[in-house]
Structures are given as structure tokens and as C-alpha cells.
Amino acid sequence: MQWVKKHGIFLVFISVILIGSLLPLPYYIYKPGSADPLNPVVAVEAGYDSEGDMHLVTIRGGRATPLNYIIALFSDYQDIYPLEEVFPEGYDRDNYMKNQLMMMESAQQKSVLVAFDQANVDYHVEYEGVYVVDVLAGMPAEAVLETGDKIIAIEGQSIVDADDLIEKVESYQVHDELKFTVIRDEESFETIIELVPFETDADDFGIGIQLVTNREVELSRDVVFDSGDIGGPSAGLALALEVYDQLTSEDITHGLNIAATGEIDYDGSVHRIGGVDKKVVAADKQACDIFFVPNEEGREHSNYLVAKQTAEAIGSDMAIVPVDTIDDALNYLTDLQIAHGK
């Protein structure tokens, strides 16, 4: 009897642990992820080595269980959301992941061209229309377009890039119906889509899609990325700095661990990202010395101000550096070299 009682208590204990660790709750938790060195992720042909490392910083998200829900309740840098807010009813998670990976691919391409420009290394670009990366619910495109569709023409006029598409659409009027030429699964078709006002801005109109330009790039030096299942656009600045560092003989890391976050554009401008407080925690845990974050031209509640406040709150010695462009980051590293007399 004593044996049964003892083992019964043990089984109850194991059951509680399993339930606490595995039972899914209707909540989603975002928390600090990792700050991973980019040397294993980015490989530039005939690239130079550096003593230090650039780091890509991530946020981790996942379905809540009783155990991690309780942990998140008492954690300053973990956010809990109702599951329906993160994944509304009817939301296609496969399309979401496809969208995130497409944005990462776009970030990689932008980072390469920005880095090649900065390093004065040759490349050639041909433009071949635009890809749909997301379709907005309730807008006309929802009924006819899908993530991954390539738009190559409007009203018979070829599309060069996303800006060209926007400019062509804006040359028409609200409620005009336009013929879009689309390629899906290597097959072309035409569809008529009406231009309607956006719910969030009645003065603006469109069909309700998010786009990335389809560029065919021929590089004079190959660049290979191995980012796995990391998605989204926020790694752009970090990737651009890593590619630039490998392209140039000068070691811009100065032997330091450098983290960076921010969506980058083809002109080298750096844009706001989400969850910067969690990224500060992740970068500090990895003992990064410097963290470049979007300055957003000094606006209130900018990524930089939130990152600085977070670093102070956790007692981090990491230098939080505001940047609006990649030039700001490179100039900071150049000044750092001068200050150290290198």
C-alpha cells in the first residue's frame, strides 16, 4: 500500500508537470529570442574575416502553456496576447510563414545591394514585376490574388517595381476597374480588380496588397545566406553590415560583438521594427558591446528611446546607438576606430 501511495504521488506530480508544460492555452507569448553571430549565416565569395562578430537579434513567439503563462505574467519583457489577436479566425498560418520568409528574402536582397553600394562593388539588376507578400482582408484583391503571385502588368503596361505599380494605380480614380496581368505557379492570367478606399485612410485607395519588387540580381561576388526559418524584414541592417564587413579588408567590428536591428531600404535608410525591448534583452544576454537600433529621426517613443530605456532598466553596459541610415552605423564604427587609434 505504501508503495502504491508513493508511486501514485509521483504519477500525479509528473502529470502536473506535463500539463503545465504541454497543455495549450488560448494565448500567445512574445519574449526575447537570441542574438546569433552572422558569420555562419552569411558567406561572401572571397570574403574577409573579422575578429569580432555582427549579430542578428530575434524575438521568440509561441503558444502559451500554463507554466510559461505564469512565467510571462511575472516577466517584464514577455508579452501575452489572446490567440485570436495574433491569429484571427480564418487566418492562414502557412501564408503567414510564407509571407515572413518572403520578407526575409527581400531583406537579404536589400542588404546585399546596400552593402555592395557602400563597398563600391559591381552588380547588375533587372526588374521583373512585383510579388504579392500579403493580401488585406476585406479588400478587392482578397478574392483574386494570393501570396506569391507576381504582377507583371496593369492595363497592358509592364510593371518595373513596387513604386512603379503604386504610381500607375495612383494615376486612376477610386472605383476604376483595372486589368492586372498575374503569374501564378508559372501560368499567366488576367483579372479585373476595382480600386477602393482603405478603411484606415479614406483619402487613399488601392486593391489591398503588400508588395516586394522582383529583382533579378547578378553579383560580381556571390553571397549565400543560411538563415533557416527566421522570417521578417528586421534583420536588414545587421545583414547589410555583415556583408559589408566581409566585402572590405578593414575589420569594422574592431573585435567587438555588435548587434543590429532595423528594416533596411535600397537607399540605405533604416526603419522601425517591433519588440525592440525584447531584442535589447537578447543582445545583452549575448554580451554584445554595441546595439544599432532605428532612430526614426528622433520621434517620440522611437525604437532608440525604448531600447535605451530598456538597457538602463536591466543595467546593461551595452552601447545603444541610434541610426537612421547604414551610413550612421558605419560612421560610428569609423569614429570608434579613430578613438582606439587603429
KEGU-67162 format. One record per residue (C-alpha): x, y, z; residue number from 1. Coordinates in nm, 4 decimals. Layout:
BEGIN
+----------+----------+----------+-----+
|     east |    north |       up | num |
+----------+----------+----------+-----+
|        X |        Y |        Z | NUM |
...
+----------+----------+----------+-----+
//
This chain:
BEGIN
+----------+----------+----------+-----+
|     east |    north |       up | num |
+----------+----------+----------+-----+
|   0.0000 |   0.0000 |   0.0000 |   1 |
|   0.2842 |   0.2369 |   0.0885 |   2 |
|   0.4459 |   0.1589 |  -0.2484 |   3 |
|   0.1202 |   0.2368 |  -0.4307 |   4 |
|   0.0734 |   0.5625 |  -0.2415 |   5 |
|   0.4311 |   0.6752 |  -0.3065 |   6 |
|   0.4127 |   0.5954 |  -0.6775 |   7 |
|   0.0666 |   0.7494 |  -0.7048 |   8 |
|   0.2017 |   1.0793 |  -0.5720 |   9 |
|   0.4882 |   1.0553 |  -0.8173 |  10 |
|   0.2492 |   0.9976 |  -1.1072 |  11 |
|   0.0356 |   1.2946 |  -1.0017 |  12 |
|   0.3495 |   1.5084 |  -0.9824 |  13 |
|   0.4581 |   1.4012 |  -1.3323 |  14 |
|   0.1073 |   1.4656 |  -1.4657 |  15 |
|   0.1058 |   1.8187 |  -1.3230 |  16 |
|   0.4435 |   1.8902 |  -1.4846 |  17 |
|   0.3279 |   1.7559 |  -1.8212 |  18 |
|   0.0037 |   1.9518 |  -1.8111 |  19 |
|   0.1858 |   2.2676 |  -1.7069 |  20 |
|   0.4427 |   2.2262 |  -1.9838 |  21 |
|   0.2303 |   2.0939 |  -2.2701 |  22 |
|  -0.1361 |   2.1948 |  -2.2308 |  23 |
|  -0.2016 |   2.4670 |  -2.4920 |  24 |
|  -0.3811 |   2.7802 |  -2.3694 |  25 |
|  -0.5653 |   3.0345 |  -2.5905 |  26 |
|  -0.2784 |   3.2815 |  -2.5562 |  27 |
|   0.0403 |   3.3634 |  -2.7460 |  28 |
|   0.3623 |   3.4828 |  -2.5815 |  29 |
|   0.6338 |   3.7008 |  -2.7316 |  30 |
|   0.9668 |   3.7066 |  -2.5458 |  31 |
|   1.3373 |   3.7774 |  -2.6039 |  32 |
|   1.4907 |   3.5409 |  -2.8555 |  33 |
|   1.8576 |   3.5104 |  -2.9408 |  34 |
|   2.1437 |   3.7244 |  -3.0699 |  35 |
|   2.3173 |   3.4976 |  -3.3165 |  36 |
|   2.6578 |   3.5632 |  -3.4803 |  37 |
|   2.6196 |   3.6165 |  -3.8542 |  38 |
|   2.9436 |   3.4531 |  -3.9679 |  39 |
|   2.7724 |   3.1122 |  -4.0017 |  40 |
|   2.4705 |   3.2732 |  -4.1699 |  41 |
|   2.6338 |   3.4912 |  -4.4380 |  42 |
|   2.9111 |   3.3849 |  -4.6741 |  43 |
|   3.0568 |   3.6313 |  -4.9248 |  44 |
|   3.2783 |   3.4940 |  -5.2001 |  45 |
|   3.6437 |   3.5707 |  -5.1166 |  46 |
|   3.5174 |   3.7490 |  -4.8053 |  47 |
|   3.7410 |   3.8839 |  -4.5290 |  48 |
|   3.7366 |   3.7525 |  -4.1720 |  49 |
|   3.6936 |   3.9733 |  -3.8662 |  50 |
|   3.7943 |   3.9379 |  -3.5036 |  51 |
|   3.4518 |   4.0377 |  -3.3758 |  52 |
|   3.1001 |   3.9369 |  -3.4804 |  53 |
|   2.7877 |   4.1021 |  -3.6149 |  54 |
|   2.4728 |   3.9622 |  -3.4529 |  55 |
|   2.1183 |   3.9129 |  -3.5796 |  56 |
|   1.8710 |   3.9599 |  -3.2937 |  57 |
|   1.5384 |   3.7767 |  -3.2800 |  58 |
|   1.2140 |   3.7611 |  -3.0844 |  59 |
|   1.0657 |   3.4237 |  -2.9924 |  60 |
|   0.6926 |   3.3627 |  -3.0093 |  61 |
|   0.4857 |   3.0614 |  -2.9166 |  62 |
|   0.1588 |   2.9222 |  -2.7873 |  63 |
|   0.1180 |   2.9618 |  -2.4118 |  64 |
|   0.1097 |   2.6711 |  -2.1682 |  65 |
|   0.0154 |   2.7065 |  -1.8001 |  66 |
|   0.3828 |   2.7063 |  -1.6992 |  67 |
|   0.5172 |   2.9636 |  -1.9451 |  68 |
|   0.2000 |   3.1726 |  -1.8996 |  69 |
|   0.2757 |   3.2085 |  -1.5281 |  70 |
|   0.6415 |   3.2861 |  -1.6037 |  71 |
|   0.5358 |   3.5519 |  -1.8568 |  72 |
|   0.2991 |   3.7143 |  -1.6054 |  73 |
|   0.5948 |   3.7925 |  -1.3799 |  74 |
|   0.8421 |   3.8843 |  -1.6557 |  75 |
|   0.8951 |   4.2453 |  -1.7595 |  76 |
|   0.9871 |   4.1644 |  -2.1193 |  77 |
|   0.7380 |   3.8937 |  -2.2111 |  78 |
|   0.4063 |   3.9954 |  -2.3673 |  79 |
|   0.0874 |   3.7858 |  -2.3562 |  80 |
|  -0.1789 |   3.8222 |  -2.6269 |  81 |
|  -0.5103 |   3.6423 |  -2.6796 |  82 |
|  -0.4545 |   3.3898 |  -2.9571 |  83 |
|  -0.7331 |   3.5390 |  -3.1705 |  84 |
|  -0.5488 |   3.8732 |  -3.1795 |  85 |
|  -0.2356 |   3.7111 |  -3.3183 |  86 |
|  -0.4123 |   3.4633 |  -3.5460 |  87 |
|  -0.7656 |   3.5917 |  -3.6209 |  88 |
|  -1.0304 |   3.3411 |  -3.7243 |  89 |
|  -0.9682 |   3.2304 |  -4.0811 |  90 |
|  -0.6072 |   3.3472 |  -4.0717 |  91 |
|  -0.3833 |   3.1205 |  -4.2760 |  92 |
|  -0.0703 |   3.0424 |  -4.0702 |  93 |
|   0.1012 |   2.8804 |  -4.3666 |  94 |
|   0.0556 |   3.2019 |  -4.5642 |  95 |
|   0.1825 |   3.3968 |  -4.2639 |  96 |
|   0.5065 |   3.1959 |  -4.2549 |  97 |
|   0.5390 |   3.2212 |  -4.6323 |  98 |
|   0.4952 |   3.5969 |  -4.6010 |  99 |
|   0.7590 |   3.6193 |  -4.3262 | 100 |
|   1.0130 |   3.4186 |  -4.5270 | 101 |
|   0.9482 |   3.6304 |  -4.8368 | 102 |
|   1.0149 |   3.9438 |  -4.6314 | 103 |
|   1.3413 |   3.7904 |  -4.5068 | 104 |
|   1.4394 |   3.7124 |  -4.8662 | 105 |
|   1.3631 |   4.0723 |  -4.9595 | 106 |
|   1.5693 |   4.1949 |  -4.6618 | 107 |
|   1.8610 |   3.9802 |  -4.7757 | 108 |
|   1.8483 |   4.1219 |  -5.1263 | 109 |
|   1.8268 |   4.4790 |  -4.9974 | 110 |
|   2.1144 |   4.4209 |  -4.7563 | 111 |
|   2.3371 |   4.2847 |  -5.0340 | 112 |
|   2.2778 |   4.5744 |  -5.2719 | 113 |
|   2.3197 |   4.8335 |  -4.9952 | 114 |
|   2.6464 |   4.6695 |  -4.8831 | 115 |
|   2.7761 |   4.6426 |  -5.2410 | 116 |
|   2.6967 |   5.0123 |  -5.2940 | 117 |
|   2.8799 |   5.1076 |  -4.9743 | 118 |
|   3.1819 |   4.8951 |  -5.0698 | 119 |
|   3.1786 |   5.0111 |  -5.4358 | 120 |
|   3.1463 |   4.6533 |  -5.5631 | 121 |
|   2.9755 |   4.5962 |  -5.9004 | 122 |
|   2.6381 |   4.4290 |  -5.9596 | 123 |
|   2.3633 |   4.4312 |  -6.2225 | 124 |
|   1.9861 |   4.4389 |  -6.1643 | 125 |
|   1.6964 |   4.3504 |  -6.3916 | 126 |
|   1.3404 |   4.4246 |  -6.2790 | 127 |
|   1.0667 |   4.1661 |  -6.3420 | 128 |
|   0.7462 |   4.2875 |  -6.1808 | 129 |
|   0.6397 |   4.2605 |  -5.8184 | 130 |
|   0.5414 |   3.9821 |  -5.5798 | 131 |
|   0.2354 |   3.9886 |  -5.3535 | 132 |
|   0.3518 |   3.9229 |  -4.9956 | 133 |
|   0.0162 |   3.9806 |  -4.8256 | 134 |
|  -0.3475 |   4.0400 |  -4.9177 | 135 |
|  -0.5545 |   4.2634 |  -4.6894 | 136 |
|  -0.8816 |   4.1183 |  -4.5586 | 137 |
|  -1.1947 |   4.2858 |  -4.6900 | 138 |
|  -1.0204 |   4.4461 |  -4.9894 | 139 |
|  -1.0927 |   4.3560 |  -5.3554 | 140 |
|  -0.7629 |   4.1716 |  -5.4081 | 141 |
|  -0.8613 |   3.9167 |  -5.1429 | 142 |
|  -1.0959 |   3.7420 |  -5.3856 | 143 |
|  -0.8471 |   3.7021 |  -5.6726 | 144 |
|  -0.4841 |   3.7299 |  -5.5568 | 145 |
|  -0.2678 |   3.5126 |  -5.3315 | 146 |
|   0.0628 |   3.5451 |  -5.1501 | 147 |
|   0.3372 |   3.4662 |  -5.4002 | 148 |
|   0.1522 |   3.5940 |  -5.7088 | 149 |
|   0.3685 |   3.8001 |  -5.9433 | 150 |
|   0.2081 |   4.1098 |  -6.1007 | 151 |
|   0.3752 |   4.1916 |  -6.4316 | 152 |
|   0.1363 |   4.4451 |  -6.5891 | 153 |
|  -0.1570 |   4.6810 |  -6.5279 | 154 |
|  -0.3830 |   4.7684 |  -6.8206 | 155 |
|  -0.1227 |   4.6165 |  -7.0505 | 156 |
|   0.1605 |   4.8352 |  -6.9154 | 157 |
|   0.4592 |   4.6417 |  -6.7783 | 158 |
|   0.5416 |   4.6842 |  -6.4094 | 159 |
|   0.9056 |   4.7618 |  -6.3257 | 160 |
|   0.8945 |   4.7635 |  -5.9446 | 161 |
|   0.6644 |   4.8291 |  -5.6486 | 162 |
|   0.6963 |   5.2072 |  -5.6808 | 163 |
|   0.6036 |   5.1821 |  -6.0480 | 164 |
|   0.2903 |   4.9812 |  -5.9636 | 165 |
|   0.1858 |   5.2326 |  -5.6973 | 166 |
|   0.2429 |   5.5225 |  -5.9376 | 167 |
|   0.0337 |   5.3562 |  -6.2101 | 168 |
|  -0.2521 |   5.2788 |  -5.9690 | 169 |
|  -0.2497 |   5.6365 |  -5.8377 | 170 |
|  -0.2941 |   5.7684 |  -6.1932 | 171 |
|  -0.6506 |   5.6271 |  -6.1870 | 172 |
|  -0.9565 |   5.7141 |  -5.9764 | 173 |
|  -1.1420 |   5.5440 |  -5.6911 | 174 |
|  -1.3780 |   5.2720 |  -5.8228 | 175 |
|  -1.1942 |   5.2400 |  -6.1536 | 176 |
|  -1.1619 |   4.8748 |  -6.2540 | 177 |
|  -0.8149 |   4.7782 |  -6.3786 | 178 |
|  -0.6885 |   4.4734 |  -6.5626 | 179 |
|  -0.3966 |   4.3082 |  -6.3798 | 180 |
|  -0.1718 |   4.0542 |  -6.5519 | 181 |
|  -0.0541 |   3.7971 |  -6.2983 | 182 |
|   0.1720 |   3.4912 |  -6.2945 | 183 |
|   0.0891 |   3.2115 |  -6.0503 | 184 |
|   0.2652 |   2.8745 |  -6.0499 | 185 |
|   0.4352 |   2.9688 |  -6.3794 | 186 |
|   0.0990 |   3.0288 |  -6.5513 | 187 |
|  -0.0229 |   3.3726 |  -6.6585 | 188 |
|  -0.3775 |   3.5033 |  -6.6193 | 189 |
|  -0.5631 |   3.8372 |  -6.6268 | 190 |
|  -0.8079 |   3.9618 |  -6.3654 | 191 |
|  -1.0149 |   4.2780 |  -6.3176 | 192 |
|  -0.9841 |   4.4449 |  -5.9753 | 193 |
|  -1.1626 |   4.7579 |  -5.8520 | 194 |
|  -0.9788 |   5.0403 |  -5.6744 | 195 |
|  -1.1453 |   5.1201 |  -5.3410 | 196 |
|  -1.0646 |   5.3467 |  -5.0420 | 197 |
|  -0.8730 |   5.1991 |  -4.7498 | 198 |
|  -1.0679 |   5.1721 |  -4.4237 | 199 |
|  -0.7771 |   5.3251 |  -4.2328 | 200 |
|  -0.7425 |   5.6216 |  -4.4720 | 201 |
|  -1.0398 |   5.7182 |  -4.6889 | 202 |
|  -0.8202 |   5.9594 |  -4.8867 | 203 |
|  -0.6024 |   5.6713 |  -5.0053 | 204 |
|  -0.7142 |   5.3883 |  -5.2323 | 205 |
|  -0.5913 |   5.0667 |  -5.3888 | 206 |
|  -0.6705 |   4.6955 |  -5.4200 | 207 |
|  -0.5332 |   4.5858 |  -5.0786 | 208 |
|  -0.1954 |   4.4166 |  -5.1254 | 209 |
|   0.1555 |   4.4406 |  -4.9832 | 210 |
|   0.4347 |   4.4062 |  -5.2364 | 211 |
|   0.8023 |   4.3362 |  -5.2874 | 212 |
|   0.9838 |   4.4055 |  -5.6112 | 213 |
|   1.1010 |   4.1023 |  -5.8074 | 214 |
|   1.4620 |   4.1830 |  -5.8915 | 215 |
|   1.6968 |   3.9505 |  -6.0740 | 216 |
|   2.0405 |   4.0457 |  -5.9439 | 217 |
|   2.3727 |   3.9471 |  -6.0969 | 218 |
|   2.6527 |   3.9955 |  -5.8422 | 219 |
|   3.0231 |   4.0192 |  -5.9190 | 220 |
|   3.0839 |   3.8228 |  -5.5951 | 221 |
|   2.8454 |   3.5532 |  -5.4739 | 222 |
|   2.6652 |   3.5946 |  -5.1418 | 223 |
|   2.4990 |   3.2949 |  -4.9730 | 224 |
|   2.2546 |   3.3163 |  -4.6807 | 225 |
|   2.1629 |   3.0340 |  -4.4440 | 226 |
|   1.9024 |   3.1935 |  -4.2166 | 227 |
|   1.6845 |   2.8841 |  -4.1768 | 228 |
|   1.3277 |   2.9591 |  -4.0680 | 229 |
|   1.3993 |   3.3146 |  -3.9458 | 230 |
|   1.1478 |   3.5450 |  -4.1121 | 231 |
|   1.0521 |   3.9101 |  -4.1359 | 232 |
|   1.2335 |   4.2242 |  -4.2520 | 233 |
|   1.4018 |   4.3399 |  -3.9304 | 234 |
|   1.7395 |   4.1713 |  -3.9935 | 235 |
|   1.8135 |   4.4021 |  -4.2873 | 236 |
|   2.0611 |   4.6353 |  -4.1171 | 237 |
|   2.2507 |   4.3528 |  -3.9447 | 238 |
|   2.2816 |   4.1594 |  -4.2710 | 239 |
|   2.3999 |   4.4681 |  -4.4612 | 240 |
|   2.6711 |   4.5364 |  -4.2031 | 241 |
|   2.7864 |   4.1733 |  -4.2138 | 242 |
|   2.8026 |   4.1658 |  -4.5943 | 243 |
|   2.9907 |   4.4965 |  -4.5968 | 244 |
|   3.2336 |   4.3693 |  -4.3331 | 245 |
|   3.3118 |   4.0621 |  -4.5427 | 246 |
|   3.3460 |   4.2679 |  -4.8622 | 247 |
|   3.6054 |   4.5073 |  -4.7181 | 248 |
|   3.9533 |   4.4373 |  -4.5861 | 249 |
|   3.9079 |   4.6713 |  -4.2890 | 250 |
|   3.7712 |   4.4946 |  -3.9808 | 251 |
|   3.4815 |   4.7205 |  -3.8838 | 252 |
|   3.3993 |   4.5056 |  -3.5787 | 253 |
|   3.7242 |   4.6015 |  -3.4006 | 254 |
|   3.7000 |   4.2675 |  -3.2201 | 255 |
|   3.3651 |   4.3579 |  -3.0613 | 256 |
|   3.0285 |   4.1839 |  -3.0513 | 257 |
|   2.7944 |   4.4105 |  -3.2463 | 258 |
|   2.4180 |   4.3671 |  -3.2690 | 259 |
|   2.1895 |   4.5499 |  -3.5102 | 260 |
|   1.8212 |   4.5579 |  -3.5933 | 261 |
|   1.6100 |   4.7549 |  -3.8364 | 262 |
|   1.4425 |   4.7116 |  -4.1721 | 263 |
|   1.6686 |   4.8468 |  -4.4448 | 264 |
|   1.5689 |   5.0007 |  -4.7767 | 265 |
|   1.7590 |   5.0062 |  -5.1048 | 266 |
|   1.8751 |   5.3622 |  -5.0365 | 267 |
|   2.0318 |   5.2521 |  -4.7063 | 268 |
|   1.7649 |   5.4062 |  -4.4831 | 269 |
|   1.6776 |   5.2143 |  -4.1650 | 270 |
|   1.3187 |   5.1755 |  -4.0454 | 271 |
|   1.1299 |   5.0870 |  -3.7277 | 272 |
|   1.0895 |   4.7295 |  -3.6061 | 273 |
|   0.8732 |   4.5669 |  -3.3394 | 274 |
|   0.9738 |   4.4300 |  -2.9992 | 275 |
|   1.2944 |   4.6288 |  -2.9629 | 276 |
|   1.2846 |   4.5959 |  -2.5822 | 277 |
|   1.2989 |   4.2168 |  -2.6100 | 278 |
|   1.5840 |   4.2433 |  -2.8583 | 279 |
|   1.7834 |   4.4556 |  -2.6129 | 280 |
|   1.7417 |   4.1823 |  -2.3508 | 281 |
|   1.8536 |   3.9154 |  -2.6017 | 282 |
|   2.1568 |   4.1173 |  -2.7166 | 283 |
|   2.2607 |   4.1930 |  -2.3593 | 284 |
|   2.2364 |   3.8246 |  -2.2671 | 285 |
|   2.4767 |   3.7513 |  -2.5547 | 286 |
|   2.7184 |   4.0128 |  -2.4087 | 287 |
|   2.7031 |   4.2373 |  -2.7146 | 288 |
|   2.9059 |   4.5563 |  -2.6834 | 289 |
|   2.7098 |   4.7719 |  -2.9297 | 290 |
|   2.3488 |   4.7629 |  -3.0466 | 291 |
|   2.2420 |   4.9676 |  -3.3514 | 292 |
|   1.8676 |   5.0452 |  -3.3461 | 293 |
|   1.6376 |   5.2625 |  -3.5622 | 294 |
|   1.6293 |   5.6247 |  -3.4540 | 295 |
|   1.3150 |   5.7076 |  -3.6545 | 296 |
|   1.4524 |   6.0601 |  -3.6930 | 297 |
|   1.4155 |   6.1155 |  -3.3186 | 298 |
|   1.0401 |   6.0781 |  -3.2976 | 299 |
|   0.8675 |   6.0209 |  -2.9629 | 300 |
|   0.8737 |   5.6573 |  -2.8452 | 301 |
|   1.1237 |   5.5679 |  -3.1160 | 302 |
|   1.2978 |   5.2302 |  -3.1192 | 303 |
|   1.6091 |   5.4069 |  -2.9949 | 304 |
|   1.4413 |   5.5658 |  -2.6917 | 305 |
|   1.2682 |   5.2394 |  -2.5940 | 306 |
|   1.5945 |   5.0469 |  -2.6400 | 307 |
|   1.7884 |   5.2984 |  -2.4322 | 308 |
|   1.5308 |   5.2865 |  -2.1514 | 309 |
|   1.5339 |   4.9062 |  -2.1566 | 310 |
|   1.9135 |   4.8907 |  -2.1410 | 311 |
|   1.9129 |   5.1237 |  -1.8410 | 312 |
|   1.6359 |   4.9236 |  -1.6706 | 313 |
|   1.8243 |   4.5936 |  -1.6955 | 314 |
|   2.1590 |   4.7523 |  -1.6037 | 315 |
|   2.3238 |   4.6788 |  -1.9387 | 316 |
|   2.6636 |   4.8260 |  -2.0288 | 317 |
|   2.5857 |   4.7800 |  -2.3984 | 318 |
|   2.6092 |   5.0976 |  -2.6080 | 319 |
|   2.2704 |   5.1716 |  -2.7659 | 320 |
|   2.3366 |   5.3613 |  -3.0887 | 321 |
|   2.0598 |   5.5368 |  -3.2882 | 322 |
|   2.0752 |   5.5117 |  -3.6678 | 323 |
|   1.8585 |   5.6441 |  -3.9492 | 324 |
|   2.0813 |   5.5056 |  -4.2252 | 325 |
|   2.3565 |   5.2474 |  -4.2662 | 326 |
|   2.5948 |   5.5429 |  -4.3014 | 327 |
|   2.5205 |   5.6328 |  -3.9382 | 328 |
|   2.6314 |   5.2863 |  -3.8263 | 329 |
|   2.9428 |   5.2811 |  -4.0454 | 330 |
|   3.0410 |   5.6341 |  -3.9364 | 331 |
|   3.0062 |   5.5291 |  -3.5715 | 332 |
|   3.2360 |   5.2325 |  -3.6301 | 333 |
|   3.4856 |   5.4532 |  -3.8158 | 334 |
|   3.4886 |   5.7015 |  -3.5262 | 335 |
|   3.5347 |   5.4082 |  -3.2900 | 336 |
|   3.8409 |   5.3010 |  -3.4873 | 337 |
|   3.9866 |   5.6515 |  -3.4682 | 338 |
|   3.9141 |   5.6722 |  -3.0938 | 339 |
|   4.1068 |   5.3478 |  -3.0389 | 340 |
|   4.3923 |   5.4673 |  -3.2587 | 341 |
|   4.3624 |   5.1769 |  -3.5018 | 342 |
+----------+----------+----------+-----+
//
